[in-house]
Amino acid sequence: MKKSLGPRTLAYPTPVWVVGSYDKEGQPNIMTIAWGGICCSQPPCVTVSLRKATYSYGNIMERKAYTVSIPSVRHLREADYAGIYSGRNEDKFAATGLTAVRSALVDAPYVQEFPMVIECRLLQALDLGLHTLFIGEIMDIKADEALLGADGMPDIAGLAPFVFIPTEHAYYQVGEMVGKAFEAGRKEG
Amino acid sequence: MKKSLGPRTLAYPTPVWVVGSYDKEGQPNIMTIAWGGICCSQPPCVTVSLRKATYSYGNIMERKAYTVSIPSVRHLREADYAGIYSGRNEDKFAATGLTAVRSALVDAPYVQEFPMVIECRLLQALDLGLHTLFIGEIMDIKADEALLGADGMPDIAGLAPFVFIPTEHAYYQVGEMVGKAFEAGRKEG
């Protein structure tokens, strides 16, 4: 028997992504978001949603670019910090000790210490209400060389990803592999 | 040192969501997707991206509605199945033994056996290339009554969520809690 919880944003899991942007003065900023996801395979695109009140919103509208740096659990504290405070009042790179790297492909910075980063040029900004949905074309994905395996892909143990679960306002580590996609549900014979 | 992996859809984690829709004849269909996410808090909205070639694409365009049923690891096989085969050739509810429930709020069915479901009315369909981004307003979220705790929220152990990791084409269980959001990164004092 199912019970109604009302029209709310309780869908899970959601990512913990750190969005990088430059302000008018070229000061790098980061902001952590959970409202986002991949939205197209060709061209490869990814969405992030931001409130218009955020400092990053103005940056992305002006620079037409953003990055997504994906933290490991090792960076949980820094990622949570970047979601609480505003770049309007804080130099979040200085406060966290994280290093801003200027992307060579788009007009935005990424976080050097995080194991994987996505560089995006803004394709569209859709005002949906409280949030604006940014659609960005993925110009490149970069990962720490030390984490790459024989297949050229980063090792999941090194990435050590975690997710945000909205029903609990909590972060959960990604645990054990439980199945291979496009195989587990194949018909037999 | 970071290495370029090229412009690809490797962002993680991504959800494993089972999208429900009706076809012209009123036959319920499900399709598993990983390209999606919450995109607005007010009104609460969620995106799912589908290729135009899928059966569900036509259903959603016609019915202007869809549901998202979130499987637990107990339903991994059924969820993977629904992402491999097409509703054009298969009755996926019959094949998996899952039960279609007609939503009372939107013109789409959801999966009774999955612990949490989201009912959406279509707000926008954006053609991005290979995929079309559907933006749906969340009309209600429903969860299994047996999983609800004292706070009225479903218990994470009962939800038993899992995620899709694109770099490995694999499903990973959500493991241990590693921090509280909006707390772990707070400045001290």
Interface residues (C-beta under 8 A of the other chain):
Chain A: M1 K2 K3 S4 L5 G6 P7 R8 T9 L10 A11 Y12 P13 T14 P15 W17 A34 W35 G36 G37 I38 C39 C40 S41 Q42 P43 P44 C45 V46 T47 S49 R51 V68 I70 V73 L76 R77 E78 A79 D80 Y81 A82 G83 I84 Y85 Q112 M116 V117 I118 L123 Q124 L126 L128 G129 L130 H131 L133 I135 E137 I138 M139 D140 I141 K142 A143 D144 E145 A146 L148 G152 M153 P154 I156 L159 P161 F162 V163 F164 I165 P166 T167 E168 H169 A170 Y171 Y172 Q173 V174 G175 E176 M177 V178 G179 K180 A181 F182 E183 A184 G185 R186 K187
Chain B: M1 K2 K3 S4 L5 G6 P7 R8 T9 L10 A11 Y12 P13 T14 P15 W17 A34 W35 G36 G37 I38 C39 C40 S41 Q42 P43 P44 C45 V46 T47 S49 V68 I70 V73 L76 R77 E78 A79 D80 Y81 A82 G83 I84 Y85 Q112 M116 V117 I118 L123 Q124 L126 L128 G129 L130 H131 L133 I135 E137 I138 M139 D140 I141 K142 A143 D144 E145 A146 L148 G152 M153 P154 I156 L159 P161 F162 V163 F164 I165 P166 T167 E168 H169 A170 Y171 Y172 Q173 V174 G175 E176 M177 V178 G179 K180 A181 F182 E183 A184 G185 R186 K187
